């Protein structure tokens, strides 16, 4: 069981992450990939990922010899590059402590792990290549789905808080959990012992995870809000959409570049930001945004010298995130790019 202790101040400092964070979701997927399973659908996902996993990813298994990753990998960040930079910025003492913890009592330590423990630059490059390769194989193909599902969870939680209050909204996140006496209790099947987490005024950040099927994943670092990732559904993790999926049909109508532009507007973006996101020139991004604006799928606003584009409700509906399933009602959007 996990018991999370709230102070009065902590109840005013509970927030839901406005957008998914790539590195924690990637690590959740890798944990699921390495965990025992008996579910046929999970096995299908595992086999699909394993067939496409490049050799560059293999060193990551050395970092989790017992299925638990060292704490210095436990970072957030809104983009993969930001997450990788946070890992690389970990202090040498933190890296050494993390490696020593996961390898405690083990005699055989891979040479590159010993080098990483010593701060070797080549070992850091090995880790960076492995994480980037894993991200491109496991998470990048399904990232638009993750973003859509996250918005759906954001809206669902916001509505639950508005209609039922924070206490009820929290306990709805985990069947069987309960909040009493300022303590939120999470059952953890198949585990023994109690983990006590005291927020002590730091607050709590809630994040759904779509690749992990175990209990809640808690990041409890000194002087930071506690971050809690909760599994959303018991089904299999996400697979890239196959031929015939809605995106394929939309691509046939809009064209792949315009469809990519709509997906990129998960937050408001400038023309330059859109161009960077989908890999085209600013002039091309501007032309496609104008065409989508004429079709009622994009709105454009100007603030001073900056122009920001956003998706319309019709675009949300076409992408599978509209009023039909409650998505897009409260997705925490904001300007994500500079002018």
N, C-alpha and C positions, 0 to 999 in steps of 0.2 A: 504494500500500500504506500501511496505517496500522500503526505499531509502537508498542505500549503497553508501557512499561518499568515493571516492578514492583520494589519493594524487598521485603525479608522482611516488614516491617510492613504493606505494602499487601495482601499475601495474607490478612492477618487483618482487613482493612477493606474487603473486597468484599461488597457487599450488593445485594439485589434490591429495587427500589422496591415498597413494600407495596401501592400503588394507583397507577393511571394519573394523569398530570398533564394537565389539559385544554389548556393553552396549547401545550406542545410537540407534542401530538397534532394540534391545530388547524393549527399551522405546517407540520407534516409533510404534512397533507392539502392545504394551499394550495400547497406546493412541488410535490406530485404533480399538482395541478390545472394548474400552469403549465409542467410539464415536457413535452418532446416524447414521443410515444408511438405505437405501432403496434398495440397489443393491442385487439381489439374490445371485450372486457369492460371494460377501463379506459376506453375511449371511451364506453361506455354510462354508466359512473359519472360521467365528466366532463360529459356532456351533461345528465344528470339534475341535477347540482349547478348547472351554468351556467344552466339554465332557471329555477331558483328563487333565484338570487343577486340580492339587492337592490342598487340603485345605490349605497347607502351603503358597500358594500364596496370600490368601485373605487379609492379612494385607497391601499389596501394595495399595489396593484401598483407604485405610485410608490416604495415603500420597498425594492423588490427589483428594481432596473432590470436587473441581470445575473443574476437568479435566486438571489442570496445576500442574506439579510436582515442588517441591522446587529445587532451583538452585544447591544445593550441590550434587544432583544426576546427574547433567549434566557433565559427565566426558567422556574421550576417553579411550585409552588403546587398545593394539593389541590383548589381550586375556581377557576372562571373569575374571580370577583371578586378572589381572592387573587392570581392571576396578573396581572390588569390593574393591580392596585395596585402590584405589584412593578415593572411596566414604568413606571408613572407616577412611581415613586420613584427612577428612574434619575437619577444625577447629571448636571448639564448638560454636563460635560466628556465623559462617556461617550456621551451622545446626540450631541453634535457630532462626536466621533471616529467613531462608527458611521456617521453620514450621510456624512461626508467620505470614509470608506473605500469605501462602495458607489457614491458618485458621483465618485470620482477619475477624472479625464480626461474627464468628461462636461460639455458646455457647457450643455445645457438642463436646468435644475433646476426642477421645478414650484413655483409660488409657495408652496403650503402646506408643502412640504418645507423651503423657505428659512425659513418662519416657525417650523416646528418646530425647526430648527437654532438659531433665535434664542430658543427657549423660549416662544413665543407661546401663550397659554392657549387661544385658539380652535383653533390647530393641534392641540393635545393633545386637545381635544374631538372634532375630526375623526377623529383616530386611534382614540380610544376608541369612537366610534360605529361605525367600520368594523370593529374587532375584535369588538365585541359582535354586530354583524349577521352577520359571518362565522361566529361560533361558533353562533348560533341556526340558521343555515342548514345548515352543513356538519357540525357535531359533535354538537350537542344531540340531534338525532333518533336518533343511533346510539350515544349514550353508554352506555346499558345494555349493549349488545353489547360495547363496548370494555371495560367493567368486567368482564364475564363472561370475555372472552378473556384479559384481564390476569391474573385469578385462575388461569385454566388454565395460563398460562405460569409463574406463580409456583410452582404446585404441581409442574409438570414440572421446573423448575430445582431446586427443593428436593429432589425425589426423585433427580435426577441427581447432586447433590452428595453425598447420603447414600449412594448405591449405588456411585458411581464416583470420587468425589473432586472437588475444585474444578477442577483442571486439565482433566479430561475434560468437566466441565459447561460450562466456558467455551468450549472448542473446539466443543462441540455447538451453540452458539448461531449459529455461522456456518460453513457447509460450506466447507472449504478453508482455514480458519484453523488456526493451530498455535501452541503455547506451548512455547518452548524457551529455556533460559538466562535465565529470568525476563522474557522478552519475548513478548508476545502479538501475533502478526502477522495482520493482516486483509488479504486481497487486495481490491483495488478495481478491477473490470473497467472498461475504457474510460477509465482515468485513468493519468496518468504521475506520476512522482515519489514520494517517500516522506515521510509526515508522522510525525514522532517526537513522542510524548507521554510525558512522564516524570511518573509519579504522585508520586514523591518523598515518600512517606508520607501523602499526602492521601487515599488510598483510591479506590475505584471504585464508582459506582452504576450498576446495569444496569436498563434500561427497555425493554420491547418497544414497538414502534410498529406500528400496524395500517393506516396510510395511506401509508407510504413504501416504495418498492420499490427504492431505490438502496442504496448501501453504508451503513455505520454513520454515525450523526450524533453528533458528539462536542462536548460543552460542556466547555471547559477554561478555567476562570476562576481567577485568582490566589486562593490561600488557601481554596479550596473543593475538595471531592471532585470528581474528574472524573466527568461523567455521560455514559454511552454508551447511545444508543438504537439498537437493532438491529431490522431489519425481520423480521417473523415469518414471512410466507409470500409466495409470488410471485403470489398471486391478486389479483383486483381489490379496491380499498378497500371499506369497508362502505357499504351502502345501508340506509335504514330498512326494517324488516320490512313487507311488503305484506299485503293482505287474505289471510286464510287461514293466516297464520303462527301458530306456537304461541301467541304472546301473545294473538292474537285469540280463539283457542279458550279459553284460560284466562280472558280477560276475560269471556267469555260465562258461565262457571261462577262465578267469584269476584266479578265486577264490576270495573270499571276502577279504582275507588279502592283496593280491596284489592289488586289486582294492582300498582298503582303503589306501594303501601306495601311489598309484598314486594320489589320492585325497589329501593326506597329503603334496604332493610336490607342493602346491600352491606357495611356495617359496622354494629356495634351502635349503636343510637340510642335516645335518650330519647323519651318521648311528645312532648315539646315539639319536639325535633329532627325527629321524623317529621312533625309537623304543619307545620313550616316547609318541610320538603323537598317535601311533596306539595301544599301550599297549602290545608290545611283547618284547622279549629279543633282545639285540643288534645283537646276532648271527643270530636270525631268520630274523630280518630286513635286515641284510647284505645278507643273502641267497636269500631273495625275490628280493632285489634290483639287485642282480647279474642276476637272471632269467629274470627280466624285461629289464635289460641292453642288454642281449643276444637277446631279442625280438625287440630291437630297440625302446623301450618305455622310457628308462631312460639313461641319461649320467652321468658319474662320473668323477670328477676332483679332483686332490690332490694338496693342497697347504701346503708345509711343512708336518706336522704330521696330518693335517686335511683333511678329505675326504668329499666332498659335492656332493649330488645327485640332479639332476633337471629332469623335464619332457622334453621329446622331442616334436617336432611339431606333430608327429604321435600320441603321447599320448594325446596332447591337442585336436586333431581332434576326437579321440575315445571318449573323455569325453564331447564332444559337445562344445569345446572352440577353435576349430582350424580355419583354413583359410576360411572355408565355411561361417562363420558369422562374420569374422573379429576379433575374440577374440585372445588373446595371442600375438598381435602385439606389445603391449607396456604395460606390466603389472606391471612395477616397481618392479621386483623381486630383491631380495638380500639375502645374507646368513642370516637366521633367528635364527640359533642355534650355540652354541659354539662347540668346537671340542669334 
